[in-house]
Amino acid sequence: MTQYRLLVRPEVMQQLAELQRAAASQPTGGLRDREFRALRLGLRALANGDEESFNGKRLRDATHDLSDCAEIKLSVIPESRGNQELGPSHRLLYREFDPEDGGLPYREVISFEPRKDDRPFKVAAARLDRPLGFKLDTLHAAPTTHPNHGPTSPTTASPVRQPLPPDLRKALAAASDVAPARGAVTAQPSTQPTSTPRHRSDPPTHER
């Protein structure tokens, strides 16, 4: 199983910290506690290349072009329609990039949201600056792909791996240290990005 270095967007780092604080104020098993645990579990799965265990699926060009991304599905809230269970309630979206330092490949964590009203995809599109009608083909990025309707396979469970884009390359160049596979650095969108190394055995946490 391939290991990965995680590049965690600042919005996701902040979300993780807020969920951790909220979970600490609730009884075990409260909504925020379940969301916090699910997000930690999802980050660990992405770092360990375990997306197939979470119904990983490569995305497609739909309302927003996210064909360079994939999702894993995480259960937080039981959902049903009539007598039919609707499956995992939350989605964790990410992209994948080739290393340029001879090390492990990277995965950029983009969004963690409940699936209702396509929220994970709308949030990811906003963070990646993908307005309606935007096509990745114009940037010579990953080709358009299609959702996997059959059993999950390694070729459709993970994203198309791409070269590092300039903003992430700059963030990594500015980082004083790159985290190991089970850690993460914060991918910053600013012109002077910074990084936060993580302990090898822990998922990312936000520090101030």
Beta strands, then each sheet from edge to edge (+ up, - down):
strand 1: 5-8
strand 2: 57-58
strand 3: 70-74
strand 4: 80-81
strand 5: 84-85
strand 6: 90-97
strand 7: 106-114
strand 8: 184-186
sheet 1: 2+ 3- 6+ 7- 1- 8-
sheet 2: 4+ 5-
end
